[in-house]
């Protein structure tokens, strides 16, 4: 078999050589890695025709003056060369220990990364240097080893990694806030805080350079950005966190997250409930009272347009806006629910004489007694404006089911029988038609206490009103089981002293703040 051409052998040899710098003229590899008299002597000793010998530096088959010129032009120490850097990346903050591999490192005087001297370096062997990176600018950097023979450079050999926020867990949280999220990333040790949707989180904690934690604030159903505040700049994860719908308050257990179309027939009300991000129907864990969500809204409070039965304290009608959702008991508080907390039953229509009395509304309750129940359970009375917003449920008519006979939605004097009859008195809760929010007995059965003091209305628009700041009475709403029809309307108001225990048919419908 014929030998391959000389140019093929030369190309193969060149490709096999390492990437570090060569040393032309270094005919004899000496310990001092220099081109000197020994190399010149070798060239002179082989003068003349020389087939493939080391002294033929030009590769022309002759050792002659051209080869001597190469030796003389490269006289002196051989330059160092860098072949590789491991690892090839590290934090922009510096402090990464790296190893440089190459040749002729014995005379190294410094190691630089993008022109910045290393924090430290040590020549381990003539082909290995150990160095610690300085702080740098994120991105690729040239690595330079300065030696007595000049600089050895390896372009873009090391990359300064930036600080990064890479992921968030969990990715869905409650609109109520309070959940702990973890942000994962790299080089986060200098982080100063976390923001969710532009709002600063509480409880910020650095777990490690790659893990941060914080407690999210409350929000509304939406997908928001998570931002890590960092000296290197804001580290933003767009759309990384979702405030989910159907969130359940800590005090409750879930009954139904989505509003049922069979109960909440208004698409607008269903959308308003979903927009809060809160579950529609829950159960108070402490009292087992079922509660439904009342979304924020704007309505006209007071005498309904065209209602000829209004009393003076129902006017002037005025616009009211409630800005926050709240939960309201779906039915009036029952005798059993009251007794379970308070240990006694004040009701006239309680005991064995009245079948099913445990599920009748508790009554003959004063405002002060109601406050004791609320204090014991963490619940509260609704404000008068909240009560009317919930009662009307998007309607503006005297009762909340226009066109429906009052006896189908409210227990009152005309459908209650005669005194002494078996039907006389309060009735078990939840038997008649609910309003558009799924609330039963908002009118009739028992009066319902509100938090507000009694007082006259103002014609001015109001937002989240809480009633007069002073006054000796408290408000009741909704009418009761023996009232005549003109009293059983959405705008009817009645007030009395908070310690009054002699009010026939006064009960409670608890509210809770999410």
Helices and strands as residue ranges (DSSP letters): H 6-16, E 34-35, H 37-45, E 48-49, E 62-63, H 65-73, E 76-77, E 81-86, E 89-91, E 97-103, E 110-113, E 116-117, E 120-125, E 128-132, E 139-147, E 150-161, E 164-169, E 172-174, E 180-186, E 193-196, E 199-200, E 202-208, E 211-215, E 222-229, E 235-244, E 252-256, H 267-275, E 281-284, E 290-294, E 297-301, G 312-314, E 318-322, E 326-329, H 335-342, G 357-359, H 367-377, E 380-381, H 384-392, G 406-408, G 413-415, E 447-453, E 462-463, E 473-477, G 485-487, E 493-497, E 506-507, E 510-512
